[in-house]
Amino acid sequence: MSMKLQRFWIVFRDPPAFSPLGIGCGISAFDHHDALKLLEATVFKEHGRLEIASMAEDVDVSTLDPLHVLPNMGSCLVRGVWFPQRYSHE
């Protein structure tokens, strides 16, 4: 039996300057804890721990920024970071 992935959209309180993280971060993970684990292994590994302002679960990607996020995101059908793509580790 395979586990279903959930899509998370994370917004940071004080994102790094001049970074696409200012828009947010998209992650597909098994659950909330798995999403945080992926953040630790990717985004936080580079920037240190960032304060999370909000974390939306089961986000509908069609509602995300059509000019910046949608044309620049990776696949949200596989486990990992799909926006920004530079943090994808799988």
PyMOL Python script that loads the backbone (N, CA, C, O; Angstrom):
from pymol import cmd

cmd.read_pdbstr("""\
ATOM      1  N   MET A   1       0.838  -1.170   0.000  1.00  0.00           N
ATOM      2  CA  MET A   1       0.000   0.000   0.000  1.00  0.00           C
ATOM      3  C   MET A   1       0.895   1.250   0.000  1.00  0.00           C
ATOM      4  O   MET A   1       1.821   1.351   0.805  1.00  0.00           O
ATOM      5  N   SER A   2       0.621   2.176  -0.884  1.00  0.00           N
ATOM      6  CA  SER A   2       1.408   3.403  -0.946  1.00  0.00           C
ATOM      7  C   SER A   2       0.711   4.510  -0.151  1.00  0.00           C
ATOM      8  O   SER A   2      -0.516   4.574  -0.078  1.00  0.00           O
ATOM      9  N   MET A   3       1.518   5.361   0.430  1.00  0.00           N
ATOM     10  CA  MET A   3       0.974   6.479   1.199  1.00  0.00           C
ATOM     11  C   MET A   3       0.689   7.641   0.255  1.00  0.00           C
ATOM     12  O   MET A   3       1.450   7.899  -0.677  1.00  0.00           O
ATOM     13  N   LYS A   4      -0.402   8.328   0.504  1.00  0.00           N
ATOM     14  CA  LYS A   4      -0.794   9.472  -0.310  1.00  0.00           C
ATOM     15  C   LYS A   4       0.014  10.699   0.107  1.00  0.00           C
ATOM     16  O   LYS A   4       0.204  10.964   1.294  1.00  0.00           O
ATOM     17  N   LEU A   5       0.481  11.437  -0.890  1.00  0.00           N
ATOM     18  CA  LEU A   5       1.201  12.671  -0.615  1.00  0.00           C
ATOM     19  C   LEU A   5       0.225  13.831  -0.435  1.00  0.00           C
ATOM     20  O   LEU A   5      -0.834  13.875  -1.061  1.00  0.00           O
ATOM     21  N   GLN A   6       0.600  14.758   0.422  1.00  0.00           N
ATOM     22  CA  GLN A   6      -0.161  15.982   0.625  1.00  0.00           C
ATOM     23  C   GLN A   6       0.688  17.147   0.129  1.00  0.00           C
ATOM     24  O   GLN A   6       1.913  17.133   0.250  1.00  0.00           O
ATOM     25  N   ARG A   7       0.031  18.141  -0.424  1.00  0.00           N
ATOM     26  CA  ARG A   7       0.728  19.345  -0.887  1.00  0.00           C
ATOM     27  C   ARG A   7       0.633  20.414   0.196  1.00  0.00           C
ATOM     28  O   ARG A   7      -0.453  20.731   0.682  1.00  0.00           O
ATOM     29  N   PHE A   8       1.791  20.964   0.567  1.00  0.00           N
ATOM     30  CA  PHE A   8       1.866  22.008   1.580  1.00  0.00           C
ATOM     31  C   PHE A   8       2.394  23.286   0.948  1.00  0.00           C
ATOM     32  O   PHE A   8       3.286  23.239   0.101  1.00  0.00           O
ATOM     33  N   TRP A   9       1.852  24.424   1.353  1.00  0.00           N
ATOM     34  CA  TRP A   9       2.367  25.721   0.959  1.00  0.00           C
ATOM     35  C   TRP A   9       2.758  26.442   2.230  1.00  0.00           C
ATOM     36  O   TRP A   9       1.926  26.689   3.104  1.00  0.00           O
ATOM     37  N   ILE A  10       4.045  26.777   2.324  1.00  0.00           N
ATOM     38  CA  ILE A  10       4.604  27.358   3.540  1.00  0.00           C
ATOM     39  C   ILE A  10       5.019  28.804   3.264  1.00  0.00           C
ATOM     40  O   ILE A  10       5.680  29.093   2.266  1.00  0.00           O
ATOM     41  N   VAL A  11       4.626  29.693   4.151  1.00  0.00           N
ATOM     42  CA  VAL A  11       5.019  31.097   4.071  1.00  0.00           C
ATOM     43  C   VAL A  11       5.880  31.390   5.292  1.00  0.00           C
ATOM     44  O   VAL A  11       5.537  31.014   6.413  1.00  0.00           O
ATOM     45  N   PHE A  12       7.002  32.067   5.061  1.00  0.00           N
ATOM     46  CA  PHE A  12       7.943  32.387   6.139  1.00  0.00           C
ATOM     47  C   PHE A  12       7.752  33.818   6.610  1.00  0.00           C
ATOM     48  O   PHE A  12       7.419  34.705   5.823  1.00  0.00           O
ATOM     49  N   ARG A  13       7.965  34.035   7.903  1.00  0.00           N
ATOM     50  CA  ARG A  13       7.782  35.364   8.492  1.00  0.00           C
ATOM     51  C   ARG A  13       8.810  36.362   7.953  1.00  0.00           C
ATOM     52  O   ARG A  13       8.428  37.451   7.525  1.00  0.00           O
ATOM     53  N   ASP A  14      10.082  36.028   7.962  1.00  0.00           N
ATOM     54  CA  ASP A  14      11.144  36.909   7.456  1.00  0.00           C
ATOM     55  C   ASP A  14      12.020  36.124   6.489  1.00  0.00           C
ATOM     56  O   ASP A  14      13.113  35.694   6.857  1.00  0.00           O
ATOM     57  N   PRO A  15      11.553  35.931   5.253  1.00  0.00           N
ATOM     58  CA  PRO A  15      12.330  35.139   4.293  1.00  0.00           C
ATOM     59  C   PRO A  15      13.617  35.861   3.906  1.00  0.00           C
ATOM     60  O   PRO A  15      13.717  37.078   4.061  1.00  0.00           O
ATOM     61  N   PRO A  16      14.598  35.120   3.405  1.00  0.00           N
ATOM     62  CA  PRO A  16      15.842  35.750   2.943  1.00  0.00           C
ATOM     63  C   PRO A  16      15.539  36.780   1.854  1.00  0.00           C
ATOM     64  O   PRO A  16      14.648  36.582   1.029  1.00  0.00           O
ATOM     65  N   ALA A  17      16.285  37.870   1.863  1.00  0.00           N
ATOM     66  CA  ALA A  17      16.101  38.924   0.864  1.00  0.00           C
ATOM     67  C   ALA A  17      16.414  38.405  -0.536  1.00  0.00           C
ATOM     68  O   ALA A  17      17.303  37.573  -0.718  1.00  0.00           O
ATOM     69  N   PHE A  18      15.687  38.894  -1.500  1.00  0.00           N
ATOM     70  CA  PHE A  18      15.898  38.568  -2.916  1.00  0.00           C
ATOM     71  C   PHE A  18      15.826  37.064  -3.192  1.00  0.00           C
ATOM     72  O   PHE A  18      16.563  36.552  -4.035  1.00  0.00           O
ATOM     73  N   SER A  19      14.960  36.372  -2.498  1.00  0.00           N
ATOM     74  CA  SER A  19      14.805  34.924  -2.641  1.00  0.00           C
ATOM     75  C   SER A  19      13.374  34.601  -3.048  1.00  0.00           C
ATOM     76  O   SER A  19      12.441  35.282  -2.621  1.00  0.00           O
ATOM     77  N   PRO A  20      13.188  33.560  -3.878  1.00  0.00           N
ATOM     78  CA  PRO A  20      11.822  33.136  -4.186  1.00  0.00           C
ATOM     79  C   PRO A  20      11.083  32.642  -2.944  1.00  0.00           C
ATOM     80  O   PRO A  20       9.862  32.486  -2.977  1.00  0.00           O
ATOM     81  N   LEU A  21      11.800  32.396  -1.856  1.00  0.00           N
ATOM     82  CA  LEU A  21      11.140  32.006  -0.609  1.00  0.00           C
ATOM     83  C   LEU A  21      10.264  33.134  -0.073  1.00  0.00           C
ATOM     84  O   LEU A  21       9.430  32.912   0.805  1.00  0.00           O
ATOM     85  N   GLY A  22      10.453  34.349  -0.600  1.00  0.00           N
ATOM     86  CA  GLY A  22       9.588  35.467  -0.224  1.00  0.00           C
ATOM     87  C   GLY A  22       8.153  35.244  -0.664  1.00  0.00           C
ATOM     88  O   GLY A  22       7.224  35.789  -0.067  1.00  0.00           O
ATOM     89  N   ILE A  23       7.968  34.449  -1.703  1.00  0.00           N
ATOM     90  CA  ILE A  23       6.625  34.088  -2.177  1.00  0.00           C
ATOM     91  C   ILE A  23       6.082  32.945  -1.330  1.00  0.00           C
ATOM     92  O   ILE A  23       4.903  32.927  -0.976  1.00  0.00           O
ATOM     93  N   GLY A  24       6.948  31.997  -1.009  1.00  0.00           N
ATOM     94  CA  GLY A  24       6.561  30.823  -0.245  1.00  0.00           C
ATOM     95  C   GLY A  24       7.363  29.619  -0.684  1.00  0.00           C
ATOM     96  O   GLY A  24       8.293  29.731  -1.483  1.00  0.00           O
ATOM     97  N   CYS A  25       6.996  28.477  -0.159  1.00  0.00           N
ATOM     98  CA  CYS A  25       7.694  27.232  -0.456  1.00  0.00           C
ATOM     99  C   CYS A  25       6.650  26.117  -0.586  1.00  0.00           C
ATOM    100  O   CYS A  25       5.798  25.950   0.286  1.00  0.00           O
ATOM    101  N   GLY A  26       6.726  25.367  -1.670  1.00  0.00           N
ATOM    102  CA  GLY A  26       5.810  24.259  -1.898  1.00  0.00           C
ATOM    103  C   GLY A  26       6.496  22.925  -1.676  1.00  0.00           C
ATOM    104  O   GLY A  26       7.586  22.682  -2.194  1.00  0.00           O
ATOM    105  N   ILE A  27       5.860  22.071  -0.910  1.00  0.00           N
ATOM    106  CA  ILE A  27       6.421  20.759  -0.574  1.00  0.00           C
ATOM    107  C   ILE A  27       5.329  19.712  -0.668  1.00  0.00           C
ATOM    108  O   ILE A  27       4.205  19.935  -0.219  1.00  0.00           O
ATOM    109  N   SER A  28       5.660  18.572  -1.250  1.00  0.00           N
ATOM    110  CA  SER A  28       4.776  17.404  -1.198  1.00  0.00           C
ATOM    111  C   SER A  28       5.394  16.423  -0.216  1.00  0.00           C
ATOM    112  O   SER A  28       6.566  16.064  -0.330  1.00  0.00           O
ATOM    113  N   ALA A  29       4.594  15.998   0.746  1.00  0.00           N
ATOM    114  CA  ALA A  29       5.090  15.139   1.817  1.00  0.00           C
ATOM    115  C   ALA A  29       3.963  14.222   2.293  1.00  0.00           C
ATOM    116  O   ALA A  29       2.799  14.414   1.941  1.00  0.00           O
ATOM    117  N   PHE A  30       4.326  13.231   3.090  1.00  0.00           N
ATOM    118  CA  PHE A  30       3.342  12.278   3.605  1.00  0.00           C
ATOM    119  C   PHE A  30       2.432  12.915   4.657  1.00  0.00           C
ATOM    120  O   PHE A  30       1.254  12.575   4.759  1.00  0.00           O
ATOM    121  N   ASP A  31       2.996  13.845   5.440  1.00  0.00           N
ATOM    122  CA  ASP A  31       2.222  14.527   6.480  1.00  0.00           C
ATOM    123  C   ASP A  31       2.980  15.776   6.920  1.00  0.00           C
ATOM    124  O   ASP A  31       4.047  16.081   6.387  1.00  0.00           O
ATOM    125  N   HIS A  32       2.429  16.488   7.885  1.00  0.00           N
ATOM    126  CA  HIS A  32       3.006  17.728   8.398  1.00  0.00           C
ATOM    127  C   HIS A  32       4.452  17.522   8.867  1.00  0.00           C
ATOM    128  O   HIS A  32       5.334  18.316   8.539  1.00  0.00           O
ATOM    129  N   HIS A  33       4.688  16.454   9.633  1.00  0.00           N
ATOM    130  CA  HIS A  33       6.024  16.183  10.172  1.00  0.00           C
ATOM    131  C   HIS A  33       7.017  15.859   9.061  1.00  0.00           C
ATOM    132  O   HIS A  33       8.179  16.260   9.130  1.00  0.00           O
ATOM    133  N   ASP A  34       6.571  15.146   8.052  1.00  0.00           N
ATOM    134  CA  ASP A  34       7.429  14.833   6.912  1.00  0.00           C
ATOM    135  C   ASP A  34       7.785  16.102   6.148  1.00  0.00           C
ATOM    136  O   ASP A  34       8.916  16.240   5.682  1.00  0.00           O
ATOM    137  N   ALA A  35       6.843  17.031   6.009  1.00  0.00           N
ATOM    138  CA  ALA A  35       7.110  18.302   5.337  1.00  0.00           C
ATOM    139  C   ALA A  35       8.172  19.094   6.101  1.00  0.00           C
ATOM    140  O   ALA A  35       9.069  19.679   5.492  1.00  0.00           O
ATOM    141  N   LEU A  36       8.074  19.115   7.419  1.00  0.00           N
ATOM    142  CA  LEU A  36       9.079  19.810   8.227  1.00  0.00           C
ATOM    143  C   LEU A  36      10.441  19.147   8.092  1.00  0.00           C
ATOM    144  O   LEU A  36      11.464  19.831   8.064  1.00  0.00           O
ATOM    145  N   LYS A  37      10.463  17.833   8.010  1.00  0.00           N
ATOM    146  CA  LYS A  37      11.714  17.092   7.817  1.00  0.00           C
ATOM    147  C   LYS A  37      12.358  17.468   6.475  1.00  0.00           C
ATOM    148  O   LYS A  37      13.575  17.634   6.393  1.00  0.00           O
ATOM    149  N   LEU A  38      11.544  17.598   5.438  1.00  0.00           N
ATOM    150  CA  LEU A  38      12.057  18.004   4.130  1.00  0.00           C
ATOM    151  C   LEU A  38      12.575  19.441   4.167  1.00  0.00           C
ATOM    152  O   LEU A  38      13.594  19.744   3.546  1.00  0.00           O
ATOM    153  N   LEU A  39      11.892  20.321   4.880  1.00  0.00           N
ATOM    154  CA  LEU A  39      12.382  21.696   5.043  1.00  0.00           C
ATOM    155  C   LEU A  39      13.754  21.701   5.705  1.00  0.00           C
ATOM    156  O   LEU A  39      14.653  22.424   5.277  1.00  0.00           O
ATOM    157  N   GLU A  40      13.912  20.893   6.750  1.00  0.00           N
ATOM    158  CA  GLU A  40      15.196  20.803   7.461  1.00  0.00           C
ATOM    159  C   GLU A  40      16.317  20.366   6.517  1.00  0.00           C
ATOM    160  O   GLU A  40      17.428  20.894   6.574  1.00  0.00           O
ATOM    161  N   ALA A  41      16.020  19.406   5.655  1.00  0.00           N
ATOM    162  CA  ALA A  41      17.038  18.833   4.769  1.00  0.00           C
ATOM    163  C   ALA A  41      17.363  19.710   3.570  1.00  0.00           C
ATOM    164  O   ALA A  41      18.355  19.469   2.882  1.00  0.00           O
ATOM    165  N   THR A  42      16.550  20.717   3.310  1.00  0.00           N
ATOM    166  CA  THR A  42      16.743  21.518   2.104  1.00  0.00           C
ATOM    167  C   THR A  42      16.880  23.005   2.437  1.00  0.00           C
ATOM    168  O   THR A  42      17.995  23.524   2.502  1.00  0.00           O
ATOM    169  N   VAL A  43      15.781  23.675   2.643  1.00  0.00           N
ATOM    170  CA  VAL A  43      15.763  25.120   2.854  1.00  0.00           C
ATOM    171  C   VAL A  43      16.527  25.506   4.117  1.00  0.00           C
ATOM    172  O   VAL A  43      17.377  26.396   4.074  1.00  0.00           O
ATOM    173  N   PHE A  44      16.238  24.853   5.236  1.00  0.00           N
ATOM    174  CA  PHE A  44      16.876  25.222   6.495  1.00  0.00           C
ATOM    175  C   PHE A  44      18.357  24.865   6.502  1.00  0.00           C
ATOM    176  O   PHE A  44      19.147  25.486   7.213  1.00  0.00           O
ATOM    177  N   LYS A  45      18.727  23.872   5.716  1.00  0.00           N
ATOM    178  CA  LYS A  45      20.137  23.494   5.619  1.00  0.00           C
ATOM    179  C   LYS A  45      20.946  24.654   5.035  1.00  0.00           C
ATOM    180  O   LYS A  45      22.093  24.870   5.428  1.00  0.00           O
ATOM    181  N   GLU A  46      20.358  25.392   4.110  1.00  0.00           N
ATOM    182  CA  GLU A  46      21.040  26.522   3.483  1.00  0.00           C
ATOM    183  C   GLU A  46      20.883  27.824   4.261  1.00  0.00           C
ATOM    184  O   GLU A  46      21.839  28.591   4.372  1.00  0.00           O
ATOM    185  N   HIS A  47      19.691  28.086   4.802  1.00  0.00           N
ATOM    186  CA  HIS A  47      19.391  29.391   5.402  1.00  0.00           C
ATOM    187  C   HIS A  47      19.299  29.370   6.922  1.00  0.00           C
ATOM    188  O   HIS A  47      19.122  30.422   7.535  1.00  0.00           O
ATOM    189  N   GLY A  48      19.414  28.211   7.539  1.00  0.00           N
ATOM    190  CA  GLY A  48      19.131  28.120   8.964  1.00  0.00           C
ATOM    191  C   GLY A  48      17.623  28.073   9.148  1.00  0.00           C
ATOM    192  O   GLY A  48      16.869  28.241   8.189  1.00  0.00           O
ATOM    193  N   ARG A  49      17.191  27.847  10.362  1.00  0.00           N
ATOM    194  CA  ARG A  49      15.759  27.716  10.622  1.00  0.00           C
ATOM    195  C   ARG A  49      15.054  29.049  10.422  1.00  0.00           C
ATOM    196  O   ARG A  49      15.404  30.053  11.042  1.00  0.00           O
ATOM    197  N   LEU A  50      14.054  29.041   9.546  1.00  0.00           N
ATOM    198  CA  LEU A  50      13.233  30.218   9.292  1.00  0.00           C
ATOM    199  C   LEU A  50      11.916  30.063  10.041  1.00  0.00           C
ATOM    200  O   LEU A  50      11.386  28.959  10.163  1.00  0.00           O
ATOM    201  N   GLU A  51      11.399  31.166  10.536  1.00  0.00           N
ATOM    202  CA  GLU A  51      10.122  31.121  11.249  1.00  0.00           C
ATOM    203  C   GLU A  51       8.982  30.962  10.247  1.00  0.00           C
ATOM    204  O   GLU A  51       8.882  31.717   9.280  1.00  0.00           O
ATOM    205  N   ILE A  52       8.135  29.984  10.488  1.00  0.00           N
ATOM    206  CA  ILE A  52       6.997  29.714   9.616  1.00  0.00           C
ATOM    207  C   ILE A  52       5.823  30.576  10.051  1.00  0.00           C
ATOM    208  O   ILE A  52       5.379  30.508  11.197  1.00  0.00           O
ATOM    209  N   ALA A  53       5.319  31.396   9.116  1.00  0.00           N
ATOM    210  CA  ALA A  53       4.157  32.246   9.394  1.00  0.00           C
ATOM    211  C   ALA A  53       2.868  31.457   9.198  1.00  0.00           C
ATOM    212  O   ALA A  53       1.918  31.603   9.967  1.00  0.00           O
ATOM    213  N   SER A  54       2.841  30.613   8.154  1.00  0.00           N
ATOM    214  CA  SER A  54       1.663  29.773   7.908  1.00  0.00           C
ATOM    215  C   SER A  54       2.074  28.549   7.107  1.00  0.00           C
ATOM    216  O   SER A  54       3.057  28.562   6.367  1.00  0.00           O
ATOM    217  N   MET A  55       1.294  27.499   7.277  1.00  0.00           N
ATOM    218  CA  MET A  55       1.547  26.234   6.579  1.00  0.00           C
ATOM    219  C   MET A  55       0.196  25.654   6.169  1.00  0.00           C
ATOM    220  O   MET A  55      -0.509  25.053   6.980  1.00  0.00           O
ATOM    221  N   ALA A  56      -0.150  25.845   4.897  1.00  0.00           N
ATOM    222  CA  ALA A  56      -1.433  25.356   4.380  1.00  0.00           C
ATOM    223  C   ALA A  56      -1.280  23.927   3.894  1.00  0.00           C
ATOM    224  O   ALA A  56      -0.327  23.595   3.190  1.00  0.00           O
ATOM    225  N   GLU A  57      -2.217  23.098   4.273  1.00  0.00           N
ATOM    226  CA  GLU A  57      -2.216  21.675   3.913  1.00  0.00           C
ATOM    227  C   GLU A  57      -3.213  21.441   2.780  1.00  0.00           C
ATOM    228  O   GLU A  57      -4.249  22.102   2.705  1.00  0.00           O
ATOM    229  N   ASP A  58      -2.888  20.492   1.896  1.00  0.00           N
ATOM    230  CA  ASP A  58      -3.747  20.138   0.753  1.00  0.00           C
ATOM    231  C   ASP A  58      -4.027  21.351  -0.130  1.00  0.00           C
ATOM    232  O   ASP A  58      -5.153  21.562  -0.579  1.00  0.00           O
ATOM    233  N   VAL A  59      -2.992  22.137  -0.369  1.00  0.00           N
ATOM    234  CA  VAL A  59      -3.138  23.348  -1.173  1.00  0.00           C
ATOM    235  C   VAL A  59      -3.479  22.986  -2.624  1.00  0.00           C
ATOM    236  O   VAL A  59      -2.947  22.027  -3.183  1.00  0.00           O
ATOM    237  N   ASP A  60      -4.361  23.763  -3.204  1.00  0.00           N
ATOM    238  CA  ASP A  60      -4.710  23.628  -4.619  1.00  0.00           C
ATOM    239  C   ASP A  60      -3.704  24.483  -5.379  1.00  0.00           C
ATOM    240  O   ASP A  60      -3.767  25.711  -5.313  1.00  0.00           O
ATOM    241  N   VAL A  61      -2.772  23.854  -6.101  1.00  0.00           N
ATOM    242  CA  VAL A  61      -1.707  24.615  -6.753  1.00  0.00           C
ATOM    243  C   VAL A  61      -2.238  25.615  -7.771  1.00  0.00           C
ATOM    244  O   VAL A  61      -1.562  26.601  -8.065  1.00  0.00           O
ATOM    245  N   SER A  62      -3.416  25.390  -8.311  1.00  0.00           N
ATOM    246  CA  SER A  62      -3.961  26.331  -9.294  1.00  0.00           C
ATOM    247  C   SER A  62      -4.273  27.694  -8.673  1.00  0.00           C
ATOM    248  O   SER A  62      -4.485  28.668  -9.396  1.00  0.00           O
ATOM    249  N   THR A  63      -4.303  27.771  -7.345  1.00  0.00           N
ATOM    250  CA  THR A  63      -4.581  29.038  -6.667  1.00  0.00           C
ATOM    251  C   THR A  63      -3.307  29.827  -6.370  1.00  0.00           C
ATOM    252  O   THR A  63      -3.378  30.953  -5.877  1.00  0.00           O
ATOM    253  N   LEU A  64      -2.153  29.251  -6.663  1.00  0.00           N
ATOM    254  CA  LEU A  64      -0.886  29.921  -6.372  1.00  0.00           C
ATOM    255  C   LEU A  64      -0.548  30.934  -7.466  1.00  0.00           C
ATOM    256  O   LEU A  64      -1.153  30.923  -8.538  1.00  0.00           O
ATOM    257  N   ASP A  65       0.399  31.789  -7.194  1.00  0.00           N
ATOM    258  CA  ASP A  65       0.799  32.886  -8.085  1.00  0.00           C
ATOM    259  C   ASP A  65       1.014  32.391  -9.521  1.00  0.00           C
ATOM    260  O   ASP A  65       1.922  31.600  -9.777  1.00  0.00           O
ATOM    261  N   PRO A  66       0.177  32.861 -10.456  1.00  0.00           N
ATOM    262  CA  PRO A  66       0.264  32.375 -11.835  1.00  0.00           C
ATOM    263  C   PRO A  66       1.458  32.922 -12.617  1.00  0.00           C
ATOM    264  O   PRO A  66       1.818  32.371 -13.657  1.00  0.00           O
ATOM    265  N   LEU A  67       2.071  33.993 -12.130  1.00  0.00           N
ATOM    266  CA  LEU A  67       3.206  34.582 -12.848  1.00  0.00           C
ATOM    267  C   LEU A  67       4.562  34.089 -12.357  1.00  0.00           C
ATOM    268  O   LEU A  67       5.531  34.079 -13.115  1.00  0.00           O
ATOM    269  N   HIS A  68       4.634  33.684 -11.102  1.00  0.00           N
ATOM    270  CA  HIS A  68       5.920  33.292 -10.544  1.00  0.00           C
ATOM    271  C   HIS A  68       5.977  31.830 -10.121  1.00  0.00           C
ATOM    272  O   HIS A  68       6.945  31.135 -10.430  1.00  0.00           O
ATOM    273  N   VAL A  69       4.962  31.360  -9.426  1.00  0.00           N
ATOM    274  CA  VAL A  69       4.998  29.997  -8.900  1.00  0.00           C
ATOM    275  C   VAL A  69       4.668  28.966  -9.990  1.00  0.00           C
ATOM    276  O   VAL A  69       5.462  28.063 -10.253  1.00  0.00           O
ATOM    277  N   LEU A  70       3.515  29.104 -10.609  1.00  0.00           N
ATOM    278  CA  LEU A  70       3.062  28.066 -11.553  1.00  0.00           C
ATOM    279  C   LEU A  70       4.051  27.783 -12.684  1.00  0.00           C
ATOM    280  O   LEU A  70       4.313  26.614 -12.968  1.00  0.00           O
ATOM    281  N   PRO A  71       4.614  28.803 -13.344  1.00  0.00           N
ATOM    282  CA  PRO A  71       5.532  28.479 -14.436  1.00  0.00           C
ATOM    283  C   PRO A  71       6.914  28.007 -13.969  1.00  0.00           C
ATOM    284  O   PRO A  71       7.711  27.542 -14.784  1.00  0.00           O
ATOM    285  N   ASN A  72       7.205  28.119 -12.685  1.00  0.00           N
ATOM    286  CA  ASN A  72       8.544  27.795 -12.184  1.00  0.00           C
ATOM    287  C   ASN A  72       8.569  26.664 -11.163  1.00  0.00           C
ATOM    288  O   ASN A  72       9.588  26.443 -10.509  1.00  0.00           O
ATOM    289  N   MET A  73       7.472  25.956 -11.024  1.00  0.00           N
ATOM    290  CA  MET A  73       7.429  24.884 -10.028  1.00  0.00           C
ATOM    291  C   MET A  73       7.755  23.530 -10.657  1.00  0.00           C
ATOM    292  O   MET A  73       7.534  23.302 -11.846  1.00  0.00           O
ATOM    293  N   GLY A  74       8.279  22.656  -9.829  1.00  0.00           N
ATOM    294  CA  GLY A  74       8.510  21.282 -10.248  1.00  0.00           C
ATOM    295  C   GLY A  74       7.237  20.473 -10.035  1.00  0.00           C
ATOM    296  O   GLY A  74       6.162  21.027  -9.805  1.00  0.00           O
ATOM    297  N   SER A  75       7.377  19.172 -10.115  1.00  0.00           N
ATOM    298  CA  SER A  75       6.220  18.296  -9.953  1.00  0.00           C
ATOM    299  C   SER A  75       5.801  18.191  -8.487  1.00  0.00           C
ATOM    300  O   SER A  75       6.616  17.896  -7.613  1.00  0.00           O
ATOM    301  N   CYS A  76       4.529  18.437  -8.240  1.00  0.00           N
ATOM    302  CA  CYS A  76       4.001  18.287  -6.881  1.00  0.00           C
ATOM    303  C   CYS A  76       3.473  16.871  -6.667  1.00  0.00           C
ATOM    304  O   CYS A  76       2.868  16.573  -5.637  1.00  0.00           O
ATOM    305  N   LEU A  77       3.708  16.004  -7.649  1.00  0.00           N
ATOM    306  CA  LEU A  77       3.244  14.616  -7.553  1.00  0.00           C
ATOM    307  C   LEU A  77       4.285  13.680  -6.950  1.00  0.00           C
ATOM    308  O   LEU A  77       4.010  12.501  -6.726  1.00  0.00           O
ATOM    309  N   VAL A  78       5.483  14.207  -6.686  1.00  0.00           N
ATOM    310  CA  VAL A  78       6.531  13.410  -6.058  1.00  0.00           C
ATOM    311  C   VAL A  78       6.944  14.063  -4.746  1.00  0.00           C
ATOM    312  O   VAL A  78       6.843  15.281  -4.597  1.00  0.00           O
ATOM    313  N   ARG A  79       7.404  13.268  -3.805  1.00  0.00           N
ATOM    314  CA  ARG A  79       7.806  13.771  -2.490  1.00  0.00           C
ATOM    315  C   ARG A  79       9.002  14.708  -2.636  1.00  0.00           C
ATOM    316  O   ARG A  79      10.002  14.365  -3.267  1.00  0.00           O
ATOM    317  N   GLY A  80       8.884  15.894  -2.044  1.00  0.00           N
ATOM    318  CA  GLY A  80       9.993  16.834  -2.048  1.00  0.00           C
ATOM    319  C   GLY A  80       9.534  18.262  -2.242  1.00  0.00           C
ATOM    320  O   GLY A  80       8.339  18.553  -2.287  1.00  0.00           O
ATOM    321  N   VAL A  81      10.510  19.145  -2.355  1.00  0.00           N
ATOM    322  CA  VAL A  81      10.246  20.571  -2.573  1.00  0.00           C
ATOM    323  C   VAL A  81       9.984  20.782  -4.056  1.00  0.00           C
ATOM    324  O   VAL A  81      10.795  20.378  -4.889  1.00  0.00           O
ATOM    325  N   TRP A  82       8.872  21.405  -4.395  1.00  0.00           N
ATOM    326  CA  TRP A  82       8.566  21.692  -5.795  1.00  0.00           C
ATOM    327  C   TRP A  82       8.596  23.180  -6.107  1.00  0.00           C
ATOM    328  O   TRP A  82       8.582  23.567  -7.276  1.00  0.00           O
ATOM    329  N   PHE A  83       8.638  24.014  -5.080  1.00  0.00           N
ATOM    330  CA  PHE A  83       8.883  25.445  -5.277  1.00  0.00           C
ATOM    331  C   PHE A  83       9.555  25.999  -4.045  1.00  0.00           C
ATOM    332  O   PHE A  83       9.085  25.775  -2.929  1.00  0.00           O
ATOM    333  N   PRO A  84      10.649  26.721  -4.225  1.00  0.00           N
ATOM    334  CA  PRO A  84      11.439  26.865  -5.423  1.00  0.00           C
ATOM    335  C   PRO A  84      12.166  25.571  -5.768  1.00  0.00           C
ATOM    336  O   PRO A  84      12.559  24.818  -4.876  1.00  0.00           O
ATOM    337  N   GLN A  85      12.341  25.316  -7.043  1.00  0.00           N
ATOM    338  CA  GLN A  85      12.936  24.060  -7.492  1.00  0.00           C
ATOM    339  C   GLN A  85      14.388  23.876  -7.035  1.00  0.00           C
ATOM    340  O   GLN A  85      14.862  22.745  -6.927  1.00  0.00           O
ATOM    341  N   ARG A  86      15.081  24.955  -6.772  1.00  0.00           N
ATOM    342  CA  ARG A  86      16.499  24.846  -6.394  1.00  0.00           C
ATOM    343  C   ARG A  86      16.702  24.026  -5.130  1.00  0.00           C
ATOM    344  O   ARG A  86      17.812  23.555  -4.882  1.00  0.00           O
ATOM    345  N   TYR A  87      15.652  23.841  -4.316  1.00  0.00           N
ATOM    346  CA  TYR A  87      15.775  23.095  -3.068  1.00  0.00           C
ATOM    347  C   TYR A  87      15.366  21.635  -3.218  1.00  0.00           C
ATOM    348  O   TYR A  87      15.387  20.877  -2.248  1.00  0.00           O
ATOM    349  N   SER A  88      15.000  21.250  -4.414  1.00  0.00           N
ATOM    350  CA  SER A  88      14.626  19.856  -4.652  1.00  0.00           C
ATOM    351  C   SER A  88      15.850  18.981  -4.408  1.00  0.00           C
ATOM    352  O   SER A  88      16.927  19.256  -4.938  1.00  0.00           O
ATOM    353  N   HIS A  89      15.692  17.949  -3.624  1.00  0.00           N
ATOM    354  CA  HIS A  89      16.846  17.100  -3.294  1.00  0.00           C
ATOM    355  C   HIS A  89      16.678  15.670  -3.795  1.00  0.00           C
ATOM    356  O   HIS A  89      17.573  14.849  -3.596  1.00  0.00           O
ATOM    357  N   GLU A  90      15.579  15.354  -4.426  1.00  0.00           N
ATOM    358  CA  GLU A  90      15.377  13.981  -4.896  1.00  0.00           C
ATOM    359  C   GLU A  90      15.364  13.929  -6.405  1.00  0.00           C
ATOM    360  O   GLU A  90      15.206  12.854  -6.984  1.00  0.00           O
TER     361      GLU A  90
END
""", "prot")
cmd.dss("prot")
cmd.show_as("cartoon", "prot")
cmd.util.cbc("prot")
cmd.orient("prot")
